[in-house]
Amino acid sequence: MGDTPEAQRASAADGHRARMIDAMPWVFVLIWSTGFVVARLAMPHAPPLSFLCWRYSASILAFLLWAWLARVAWPREPRQWMHLGVSGMLMHAGYLGGVWVAVRAGAPAGTVALIVGLQPMLTAAWVSWRGSHHVGGLQWTGLCLGLAGLILVVWHKFGLGQVTGFNLGASLGALAAITMGTLYQKQHVKPCDARSANCIQLGAALLLSLPFAWAEPGAVQWVQPVLIALAWSVLALTLGGSSLLLMLIQRGAATQVTSLMYLVPPCTAVLAWIMFDEPMTAFTVGGMVLCAAGVALVMRGQTSTKRLP
C-alpha cells in the first residue's frame, strides 16, 4: 500500500526543511559578503562606531518586535544571558568595531580582509590543541587552500591605503574577537532562539560600544548612502546574517563554520565588480576557485566523534 496523504505531506515537509538547512551556509556567505559594500557606502559620511551603535539600536528594536510577534522563548538562566552577552561583545562590538575602525583609519581593505581571514586557521589550531575536535589532513589541506585563495583575491588591494600600528592593531583585535567569540559561543551558549539571542548579544555590544562612539570625532551625516547602508545592515546583515551565523555555530563544528569565511572576500569582490566597477583580475578568479575548493575539502573532511568546542 502507498503512503497516506498525511505521510506524503510530512515527507515533503521534511524534504523542504532539509533543503533549507543545506542552503543556510551559502545564503549566509552571500549576505555576509555585503558587509564591505555597506562599509564603502557609509564610511565617508559616518564615524564607524557611531554608525554601528545606530545599527545595533535599530536591530534590537527589529528583533524585539519580531520576537514579540512570534512569541519566542527567552533564555531562563541568568548564566545564559551572561554567555550571550560576552559572545555578543566579541562577535559584534569587537569584530565589527575593529574592522570598521581599521578601514576608517586608512588600512587597505584587502589587508584587513586577509588578517580577519586567518580566523579559520586560528580556530582549527585552537580546537586541535585543545583536543576537543579532530581536524584531519583533508581539512588542513582545505584550510591552506582557502588561505592561498584569499591571498590571491585581495592581492591587488595591498597597495591601497597605509598600514599603521593603530589600524593594524584594530585589525588584529577584530581577528581575535571573531575567533574567540565563535569558540566561546560554541562552548558556552546552549541552543536557543536566534531572535531572542541576538537581542541580548546586540544589547551587550551596544553597551560596550556607546562610550567609544561618544568619544570619537565627527557626527553621522544622514545622507542617502548612509540610510541605505543602515537599512541593509539591519534587515540583511543583522536580522539575516547574524541569525544564520548563530544557527550555523549551534549546528556545526567550529572549523567547518569558520571555513565559510574564506568565501566572503571572493563574493565581496564579485559584488564590488558589479556595483563599483572594481577590476576582476585573473588572480581574483583563481583565488575564488581555490577558496571554493578549500571550503569543499573542509566540509567533506571527517569530523571527530569527540565533543565539539
C-alpha positions as CSV (number, residue, x, y, z in Angstrom):
1,M,0.0,0.0,0.0
2,G,1.2,3.5,-0.7
3,D,1.8,6.2,1.9
4,T,-1.2,8.1,3.2
5,P,-1.7,11.7,2.2
6,E,-0.6,12.8,5.7
7,A,2.6,10.8,5.4
8,Q,3.3,12.2,2.0
9,R,2.8,15.8,3.2
10,A,5.1,15.1,6.2
11,S,7.7,13.6,3.9
12,A,7.5,16.6,1.6
13,A,7.8,19.0,4.6
14,D,10.9,17.1,5.9
15,G,12.5,17.3,2.4
16,H,11.8,21.1,2.2
17,R,13.3,21.6,5.7
18,A,16.4,19.6,4.7
19,R,16.9,21.7,1.6
20,M,16.6,24.9,3.6
21,I,19.2,23.7,6.1
22,D,21.5,22.7,3.3
23,A,21.1,26.2,1.8
24,M,21.9,28.0,5.0
25,P,25.7,28.2,4.7
26,W,25.5,29.6,1.2
27,V,22.8,32.2,2.0
28,F,25.0,33.3,5.0
29,V,28.1,33.7,2.8
30,L,26.1,35.8,0.3
31,I,24.6,38.1,2.9
32,W,27.8,38.4,4.9
33,S,29.8,39.3,1.8
34,T,27.8,42.6,1.5
35,G,29.4,43.9,4.7
36,F,32.3,45.6,3.0
37,V,29.9,47.1,0.4
38,V,27.9,48.6,3.3
39,A,31.1,50.0,4.8
40,R,32.1,51.6,1.5
41,L,28.7,53.3,1.3
42,A,28.6,54.6,4.8
43,M,32.3,55.2,5.7
44,P,32.7,58.7,4.0
45,H,29.6,60.0,5.9
46,A,29.7,58.5,9.3
47,P,32.1,57.8,12.1
48,P,32.4,54.0,12.4
49,L,31.4,53.3,16.0
50,S,28.6,55.9,15.8
51,F,27.2,54.1,12.8
52,L,27.5,50.7,14.4
53,C,25.6,52.0,17.5
54,W,22.8,53.1,15.3
55,R,22.9,49.7,13.6
56,Y,22.8,47.9,16.9
57,S,19.9,50.0,18.3
58,A,17.7,49.6,15.2
59,S,18.5,45.9,15.0
60,I,17.5,45.4,18.7
61,L,14.1,47.1,18.0
62,A,13.6,45.0,15.0
63,F,14.4,41.8,16.8
64,L,12.2,42.7,19.8
65,L,9.3,43.3,17.5
66,W,9.9,40.0,15.7
67,A,10.3,38.1,19.0
68,W,7.1,39.6,20.4
69,L,5.1,38.8,17.3
70,A,6.4,35.3,17.1
71,R,6.1,34.8,20.9
72,V,9.6,33.3,21.0
73,A,11.2,31.9,24.2
74,W,13.9,33.8,26.1
75,P,16.7,32.2,28.0
76,R,15.7,31.5,31.5
77,E,19.1,31.0,33.1
78,P,21.0,34.2,34.1
79,R,24.2,32.3,33.1
80,Q,22.9,32.1,29.5
81,W,22.2,35.8,29.4
82,M,25.8,36.3,30.6
83,H,27.3,33.9,28.0
84,L,25.2,35.6,25.2
85,G,26.4,39.0,26.4
86,V,30.0,38.0,26.3
87,S,29.7,36.4,22.8
88,G,27.8,39.5,21.6
89,M,30.5,41.9,22.8
90,L,33.2,39.8,21.0
91,M,31.3,38.9,17.7
92,H,29.6,42.3,17.2
93,A,31.4,45.1,19.1
94,G,34.9,43.5,18.9
95,Y,34.8,42.2,15.4
96,L,32.7,44.8,13.6
97,G,34.2,47.7,15.6
98,G,37.8,46.6,14.8
99,V,37.1,46.1,11.1
100,W,35.3,49.5,10.7
101,V,37.9,51.4,12.8
102,A,40.8,49.9,10.9
103,V,39.3,50.7,7.4
104,R,38.4,54.3,8.6
105,A,41.9,54.7,9.9
106,G,43.3,54.0,6.4
107,A,44.1,50.3,6.4
108,P,43.8,48.7,3.0
109,A,40.5,46.7,2.8
110,G,42.5,43.8,1.3
111,T,44.9,43.8,4.2
112,V,42.0,43.8,6.7
113,A,40.2,41.0,4.8
114,L,43.4,38.9,4.9
115,I,44.0,39.4,8.6
116,V,40.5,38.6,9.7
117,G,40.6,35.8,7.1
118,L,43.1,34.0,9.3
119,Q,40.2,33.0,11.6
120,P,39.6,29.5,10.2
121,M,43.3,28.7,10.6
122,L,43.4,30.0,14.2
123,T,40.1,28.2,15.0
124,A,41.5,24.9,13.7
125,A,44.8,25.2,15.5
126,W,43.0,26.0,18.8
127,V,40.5,23.1,18.7
128,S,43.3,20.7,17.7
129,W,45.5,21.9,20.5
130,R,42.6,21.6,23.0
131,G,41.7,18.1,21.6
132,S,38.0,18.9,21.6
133,H,37.7,18.4,17.8
134,H,39.9,16.5,15.4
135,V,41.0,18.4,12.3
136,G,42.0,15.8,9.7
137,G,44.6,16.1,7.0
138,L,41.9,16.7,4.4
139,Q,40.5,19.6,6.4
140,W,44.0,21.1,6.9
141,T,44.6,20.9,3.2
142,G,41.3,22.7,2.6
143,L,42.2,25.4,5.1
144,C,45.5,26.0,3.5
145,L,44.0,26.1,0.0
146,G,41.4,28.6,1.2
147,L,44.0,30.8,2.7
148,A,46.0,30.8,-0.5
149,G,42.9,31.7,-2.5
150,L,42.1,34.5,0.0
151,I,45.6,36.0,-0.6
152,L,45.0,35.9,-4.4
153,V,41.6,37.6,-4.1
154,V,42.9,40.5,-2.0
155,W,46.4,40.8,-3.5
156,H,45.6,43.7,-5.8
157,K,44.3,45.8,-2.9
158,F,47.5,45.6,-0.8
159,G,48.8,48.9,-2.3
160,L,45.7,50.9,-1.3
161,G,45.8,52.8,2.0
162,Q,48.5,52.7,4.6
163,V,49.2,50.2,7.4
164,T,49.9,51.8,10.7
165,G,50.4,50.5,14.2
166,F,46.9,51.7,15.1
167,N,44.9,50.2,12.2
168,L,47.0,47.0,12.3
169,G,46.1,46.7,15.9
170,A,42.4,47.2,15.2
171,S,42.5,44.5,12.5
172,L,44.2,42.0,14.8
173,G,41.7,42.9,17.5
174,A,38.9,42.1,15.1
175,L,40.5,38.8,14.3
176,A,40.9,37.9,17.9
177,A,37.3,39.0,18.7
178,I,35.6,36.9,16.0
179,T,37.8,33.9,16.7
180,M,37.2,33.9,20.5
181,G,33.5,34.8,20.1
182,T,32.9,31.9,17.8
183,L,34.7,29.4,20.1
184,Y,33.1,30.9,23.2
185,Q,29.6,30.7,21.7
186,K,30.1,27.1,20.6
187,Q,31.4,26.2,24.1
188,H,29.0,28.0,26.4
189,V,25.8,29.1,24.7
190,K,23.1,26.5,24.7
191,P,20.8,26.1,21.6
192,C,18.2,28.9,21.8
193,D,16.0,31.0,19.5
194,A,18.1,33.2,17.3
195,R,15.8,36.2,17.7
196,S,15.9,36.5,21.5
197,A,19.6,35.5,21.5
198,N,20.5,38.3,19.0
199,C,18.6,40.9,21.1
200,I,20.8,40.0,24.1
201,Q,24.0,39.9,22.1
202,L,23.3,43.2,20.4
203,G,22.3,44.9,23.6
204,A,25.7,43.9,25.2
205,A,27.5,45.1,22.0
206,L,25.7,48.5,22.2
207,L,26.6,49.0,25.9
208,L,30.2,48.3,25.2
209,S,30.4,50.5,22.0
210,L,28.5,53.6,23.2
211,P,31.3,55.1,25.4
212,F,33.8,54.8,22.5
213,A,31.2,56.2,20.0
214,W,30.7,59.3,22.2
215,A,34.4,59.9,22.3
216,E,35.1,59.7,18.5
217,P,35.1,62.9,16.5
218,G,32.5,63.7,13.9
219,A,28.8,63.0,13.5
220,V,26.7,60.9,11.3
221,Q,25.5,62.7,8.1
222,W,22.1,61.3,7.3
223,V,22.5,61.3,3.5
224,Q,21.1,58.7,1.2
225,P,24.1,56.3,1.2
226,V,24.1,56.2,5.0
227,L,20.3,55.5,5.1
228,I,20.7,52.7,2.6
229,A,23.7,51.2,4.4
230,L,21.8,51.3,7.7
231,A,18.7,49.7,6.3
232,W,20.7,46.9,4.7
233,S,22.8,46.4,7.8
234,V,19.8,45.9,10.0
235,L,17.5,43.9,7.7
236,A,20.0,41.8,5.9
237,L,23.3,41.7,7.8
238,T,22.0,41.6,11.3
239,L,18.5,40.1,11.1
240,G,19.6,37.7,8.4
241,G,23.3,37.1,8.5
242,S,23.8,37.2,12.3
243,S,20.8,34.9,12.9
244,L,22.2,32.4,10.3
245,L,25.7,32.5,11.9
246,L,24.2,31.8,15.3
247,M,22.3,28.8,13.9
248,L,25.3,27.5,12.0
249,I,27.5,27.6,15.0
250,Q,24.9,25.7,17.0
251,R,24.6,23.1,14.3
252,G,28.1,22.6,13.1
253,A,31.7,22.1,14.1
254,A,33.6,25.4,14.6
255,T,36.2,24.6,12.0
256,Q,33.6,23.9,9.3
257,V,31.6,27.0,10.1
258,T,34.6,29.4,10.2
259,S,35.9,27.9,6.9
260,L,32.9,29.6,5.2
261,M,34.6,32.9,5.9
262,Y,37.1,32.1,3.1
263,L,34.2,32.5,0.7
264,V,33.3,36.1,1.9
265,P,36.2,38.0,0.1
266,P,35.6,36.3,-3.2
267,C,31.9,37.1,-3.1
268,T,32.7,40.7,-2.0
269,A,35.0,41.0,-5.0
270,V,32.1,40.0,-7.3
271,L,29.8,42.4,-5.7
272,A,32.3,45.2,-5.9
273,W,32.9,44.4,-9.6
274,I,29.1,44.6,-10.3
275,M,28.3,47.6,-8.1
276,F,31.5,49.7,-8.2
277,D,33.2,48.5,-11.4
278,E,36.3,47.3,-9.4
279,P,38.6,45.2,-11.6
280,M,38.2,41.4,-11.8
281,T,41.7,40.1,-12.4
282,A,42.9,36.6,-13.2
283,F,44.3,36.4,-9.7
284,T,40.9,37.2,-8.3
285,V,39.2,34.4,-10.3
286,G,41.9,31.9,-9.5
287,G,41.7,32.8,-5.8
288,M,37.9,32.3,-5.9
289,V,38.4,28.8,-7.3
290,L,41.0,28.0,-4.6
291,C,38.7,29.3,-1.8
292,A,35.8,27.2,-3.1
293,A,37.9,24.1,-3.3
294,G,39.3,24.7,0.1
295,V,35.9,25.1,1.8
296,A,34.7,22.0,-0.1
297,L,37.5,19.9,1.4
298,V,36.9,21.2,4.9
299,M,33.2,20.4,4.7
300,R,33.9,16.9,3.4
301,G,36.6,16.2,6.0
302,Q,35.9,13.7,8.6
303,T,34.9,15.2,11.9
304,S,35.7,13.7,15.3
305,T,33.2,12.0,17.5
306,K,34.5,13.9,20.4
307,R,32.6,16.8,22.0
308,L,32.7,19.8,19.7
309,P,34.3,23.0,21.0
